[in-house]
């Protein structure tokens, strides 16, 4: 993650497909992580409707969370897909990053 100047605001994009079962939980966890880290952010939610749009936006499955344009959870994930995404979790996988993983990704 890039260093941010004191008092600057993060840009967070939550990319998802229609009827994504993990969209709401991802959004809630982003907010909890922001509350825990006391960071200011502009959070934008965007429904992605085509494969071309997924490529252009850097979506790696639904939901994808971009922090300042970067996907901190992109390791080994195929780019540009509209399918559901899985994130590493204890003890296996989940449909959204954990709050702890989001806090870490935010630099907290």
C-alpha positions in Angstrom: 0.0 0.0 0.0 1.2 3.5 -0.8 1.8 6.0 2.1 -0.8 8.6 2.5 -0.2 12.1 3.8 -1.6 12.9 7.2 -5.2 13.9 7.0 -5.7 12.6 3.4 -8.7 10.5 2.4 -8.6 7.0 1.0 -10.5 6.1 -2.1 -12.2 2.7 -1.7 -14.2 1.1 -4.6 -16.4 -1.8 -3.9 -17.1 -3.6 -7.2 -19.9 -6.2 -7.3 -22.3 -7.9 -9.7 -26.1 -7.8 -9.3 -27.4 -10.2 -6.7 -24.0 -10.7 -5.2 -24.7 -12.5 -1.9 -21.5 -11.0 -0.4 -21.9 -7.4 -1.4 -23.6 -6.2 1.8 -21.2 -8.1 4.2 -18.2 -6.7 2.3 -19.6 -3.2 2.6 -20.3 -3.7 6.3 -16.8 -5.0 7.0 -15.2 -2.1 5.1 -17.0 0.3 7.4 -16.0 -1.6 10.5 -12.4 -1.6 9.4 -12.5 2.1 8.7 -14.1 2.7 12.2 -11.3 0.6 13.8 -8.5 2.4 12.0 -10.1 5.9 12.3 -9.2 6.5 8.7 -11.2 8.8 6.4 -12.4 7.4 3.1 -14.7 7.9 0.2 -16.4 4.6 -0.4 -17.9 4.1 -3.8 -20.1 1.1 -4.7 -20.3 0.1 -8.3 -22.3 -2.6 -10.0 -20.3 -4.1 -12.8 -22.4 -5.3 -15.7 -20.0 -6.7 -18.3 -16.7 -8.5 -18.7 -15.2 -5.5 -20.5 -16.2 -3.3 -17.6 -14.6 -5.8 -15.2 -11.3 -5.7 -17.1 -11.3 -1.9 -17.2 -12.0 -1.6 -13.5 -9.7 -4.4 -12.3 -12.5 -6.5 -10.9 -11.4 -10.0 -9.8 -14.7 -11.4 -8.9 -17.6 -10.1 -6.8 -17.1 -8.4 -4.5 -13.7 -6.7 -5.3 -12.4 -4.0 -2.9 -9.9 -1.6 -4.4 -8.0 0.7 -2.0 -6.6 3.7 -3.8 -7.0 1.8 -7.0 -5.2 -1.3 -5.8 -6.6 -4.8 -4.9 -4.7 -5.8 -1.8 -6.2 -9.3 -2.0 -5.2 -10.0 -5.6 -2.6 -12.7 -5.0 -3.3 -15.6 -7.3 -6.8 -14.4 -8.3 -7.6 -14.4 -11.9 -8.3 -10.9 -13.2 -11.5 -9.7 -14.8 -14.2 -12.1 -13.8 -17.9 -11.5 -12.9 -18.1 -14.7 -10.8 -18.2 -14.8 -7.1 -14.9 -14.3 -5.3 -13.5 -16.2 -2.4 -11.1 -14.7 0.2 -8.8 -16.5 2.6 -10.3 -16.8 6.0 -9.8 -18.8 9.2 -10.1 -21.7 8.8 -10.7 -21.7 5.0 -12.4 -19.3 2.6 -15.2 -16.7 2.8 -17.1 -14.5 0.4 -15.6 -11.2 1.7 -12.3 -10.3 3.4 -12.3 -10.5 7.2 -12.4 -7.2 9.2 -8.8 -8.1 10.4 -7.6 -8.5 6.8 -9.2 -5.2 5.8 -7.6 -3.4 8.8 -4.2 -4.8 7.7 -4.8 -3.7 4.1 -5.7 -0.2 5.2 -2.4 0.0 7.0 -3.8 -0.4 10.5 
